[in-house]
C-alpha cells in the first residue's frame, strides 16, 4: 500500500489558504455538493467555529505532494454528566442544515483514503477524540462504504441509521413536458391558484443574483424571520458573508414573488453546475390564506430553472408534502456515529442504547 500522510488544519485561516486546492479537488472527487465547497464551509467555520468549545479539525490526506482527500470536520467539546466529550463532526452542521456532507476524495482513491483516515483515527490520534458524529451523509458515499467496512472488521463500537430524505425533481428540456408529468390535481391546483393570484393585482416574479442578491438578501430575510418567528443574528451574518463571498460566481439566487410591489413569498436557491437547490423558503401567511403562494413560487422557479438549462431541482432534506407535488425522486442520507473506548464515550453510547430500547418497549 502506498505511503499516505494525514495532516490536520485547525484554524479558519488555514482553511482559507486551501481554497484553490480544496475546490480543485472537489472538481475531480466523487462527492460533489455546494455544501462541500471551501467558501461554504470556511464561512460556516468563521461564523460558528471560533470559540465556545468548537474549532476546525480538517484532515488532509497526501501522497507525497498530491492532495488526495479532505475530511471537513470540526471538533466540539460537549458535556455529558461529569465528562467532557470531544466529538468530531462535519463542518456545516447543525446550524446551517448543510446536506450531502462527505469526505472529499479524488475519484478512485476512496478505499486507500478510508484506510489512511481509519489508521489516523484509531492509531495516531486515538487519544484525541471520544466520538465521531457524521450526519446527513449520502447513502451512496464510496468513502463511507469502505470506512464502515473497516469499522466492522475492527470490531469498533458504531451505529449507522437511516437519515433524512431529500426530494429531487429531474427536469426535462422544456417547461410543458415537466408540467405534463405532474398529477392532474397538482397541475390544476397550480393553474387555478395562479389565476386567483393574478386577480389580486399585478403579479411579478423577480430573480436576483450576484451583487444584486446581496442587496436583496435583507428583504428576503425580513420575510423569512417573520414567517418562522425567529431572529438568528448569527445565521443572518453567515448568509450575508457567504453571499458576499460568492457574489461574482452567481451561486446564490433569490426569487421574490410580488403582488402590486408587495413581497409575498421568496426562495433562496443555491446553484451548482446544472443543479439548483432550494435552500430557504419564506411566505407571507397573512396574504390570501386560500391561495397557496408557496406552491406558486415553486412552480414559477422550476419553470425558470428549466429555461436556464438546469437538470436537477433539489428540495434538500425534509418530507414536507408540498415538495412531493413536484418531486418524483429523491436521495437518502444516513447518520454514522462511532464511539471510542473512553469511559465517557462508552457510557454515552450505553445511555443512548437504553433510550432506544425504551422507545421500542413503549411502542
Order of alpha helices (4+ residues) and beta strands (2+ residues): beta-alpha-alpha-alpha-beta-beta-beta-beta-beta-beta-alpha-beta-alpha-beta-alpha-alpha-beta-alpha-alpha-beta-beta-beta-alpha-beta-beta-alpha
